[in-house]
Amino acid sequence: MWLGTAELVSAVSNAGGLGIIGAGNSRPEWVRQQIRLTKQLTNKPFGVNIFMLSPFIEPVMEVVLEEGVAVVTFGAGNAEIYLPRLNSAGIKVMSVVASVASARRLEQAGVDAIVAEGTESGGEVGETTTMVLVPQVVDSVQVPVVAAGGIADGRGLAAAFALGAQGVQMGTRFICSDECIAHPRLKERIVQADDRSTVVTGRTTRYAVRSLENRMTRQFLALEKAGATKEELDWFGRGRTYLGLVEGDVDEGWLLSGQSAGLIKEIKPVKAIIEEIVAEAEAIISASGREDKLWLNR
Ligand SMILES: Cc1cc2nc3c(=O)[nH]c(=O)nc-3n(C[C@H](O)[C@H](O)[C@H](O)COP(=O)(O)O)c2cc1C
């Protein structure tokens, strides 16, 4: 949401990943413009993430079908009704889930892959950790599983493969890339973050979100404790994601980030991020089973 723009998406795809445009709550015209711009910047496959709570979900679907992209991903929420149209247009669909039950249901409905997202993730979260969720989803479905949540380096990628995943989805790591339009103050906050810098707000509603702790999250949690209604909390949170992520108001804005913020120490180009992660994972995997190299990362 807000940060998955053509520049970042094309950089990820050009570096061998699968960049995904975040449609978020954006208007369909913006999504069309970003798809066209991405096509100018890369000839590699890329995707669009459709936010299930967007007020523009239908017109965004139309744009995606008209423009044609390789992949559509759906954030948490039930995407079943959109599958037939995407499938018949030859677009691969990946759905993000936080539970085994959702993974099973979406496989039945016909998704091509499942993104199993643990509670470590930035943005909307469930309760189960990546470590525990991924292998259970892998055991429950036949389609490929992508692990998400808490992965920001080669150790995380190798661990995801060990859990049975066939790939990883990363959000927070790419905020701290040169190509991401996130405000420099947010990037700096992530680099400074440690293992306990994030909190989850909204657990009293059905929309729990992980972000960096700041004045805004402390106020939000105080409102929840005082029994604020979902409407009051929605009103309090209005406009704060853009304010935090893009405008860089690190006190009043909503700084969506995962626990992996604590692992991120540098802002660098996407290509360097991906190459380093892949090289580190390859070294770990090729050393595994060899006693002399088992403690490679110590
Ligand atoms: C700033 C931010 C915005 C996000 N927006 C979306 C979104 O619009 N749709 C979605 O499905 N996931 C969204 N996510 C979740 C990511 O797609 C990804 O699953 C998550 O970041 C993985 O965990 P990580 O942050 O530890 O890498 C967002 C994450 C962040 C940090």
The ligand as an SDF file (V2000), in Angstrom:
LIG
                    3D

 31 33  0  0  0  0  0  0  0  0999 V2000
    4.2270   -0.6520    4.4170 C   0  0  0  0  0  0  0  0  0  0  0  0
    3.5720   -1.9660    4.1420 C   0  0  0  0  0  0  0  0  0  0  0  0
    2.4220   -2.0020    3.3550 C   0  0  0  0  0  0  0  0  0  0  0  0
    1.8010   -3.2150    3.0540 C   0  0  0  0  0  0  0  0  0  0  0  0
    0.6920   -3.2020    2.2670 N   0  0  0  0  0  0  0  0  0  0  0  0
    0.1190   -4.3860    1.9090 C   0  0  0  0  0  0  0  0  0  0  0  0
   -1.0120   -4.3960    1.0300 C   0  0  0  0  0  0  0  0  0  0  0  0
   -1.5100   -3.3410    0.5880 O   0  0  0  0  0  0  0  0  0  0  0  0
   -1.5220   -5.6060    0.6840 N   0  0  0  0  0  0  0  0  0  0  0  0
   -1.0000   -6.7920    1.1460 C   0  0  0  0  0  0  0  0  0  0  0  0
   -1.4960   -7.8630    0.7790 O   0  0  0  0  0  0  0  0  0  0  0  0
    0.0640   -6.8080    1.9950 N   0  0  0  0  0  0  0  0  0  0  0  0
    0.6250   -5.6320    2.3710 C   0  0  0  0  0  0  0  0  0  0  0  0
    1.7260   -5.6450    3.2140 N   0  0  0  0  0  0  0  0  0  0  0  0
    2.2920   -6.9420    3.6420 C   0  0  0  0  0  0  0  0  0  0  0  0
    3.4140   -7.3660    2.7020 C   0  0  0  0  0  0  0  0  0  0  0  0
    2.8770   -7.6520    1.4400 O   0  0  0  0  0  0  0  0  0  0  0  0
    4.2030   -8.6010    3.1850 C   0  0  0  0  0  0  0  0  0  0  0  0
    3.3760   -9.7480    3.2550 O   0  0  0  0  0  0  0  0  0  0  0  0
    4.8190   -8.3620    4.5450 C   0  0  0  0  0  0  0  0  0  0  0  0
    5.4540   -7.1030    4.5600 O   0  0  0  0  0  0  0  0  0  0  0  0
    5.8110   -9.4740    4.8550 C   0  0  0  0  0  0  0  0  0  0  0  0
    6.4210   -9.2970    6.0980 O   0  0  0  0  0  0  0  0  0  0  0  0
    7.7680   -8.4070    6.3190 P   0  0  0  0  0  0  0  0  0  0  0  0
    7.2560   -7.0200    6.4760 O   0  0  0  0  0  0  0  0  0  0  0  0
    8.3540   -8.9730    7.5700 O   0  0  0  0  0  0  0  0  0  0  0  0
    8.6140   -8.5850    5.1070 O   0  0  0  0  0  0  0  0  0  0  0  0
    2.3340   -4.4290    3.5440 C   0  0  0  0  0  0  0  0  0  0  0  0
    3.4990   -4.3880    4.3330 C   0  0  0  0  0  0  0  0  0  0  0  0
    4.1110   -3.1840    4.6380 C   0  0  0  0  0  0  0  0  0  0  0  0
    5.3480   -3.1900    5.5010 C   0  0  0  0  0  0  0  0  0  0  0  0
  1  2  1  0
  2  3  1  0
  2 30  2  0
  3  4  2  0
  4  5  1  0
  4 28  1  0
  5  6  2  0
  6  7  1  0
  6 13  1  0
  7  8  2  0
  7  9  1  0
  9 10  1  0
 10 11  2  0
 10 12  1  0
 12 13  2  0
 13 14  1  0
 14 15  1  0
 14 28  1  0
 15 16  1  0
 16 17  1  0
 16 18  1  0
 18 19  1  0
 18 20  1  0
 20 21  1  0
 20 22  1  0
 22 23  1  0
 23 24  1  0
 24 25  2  0
 24 26  1  0
 24 27  1  0
 28 29  2  0
 29 30  1  0
 30 31  1  0
M  END
$$$$
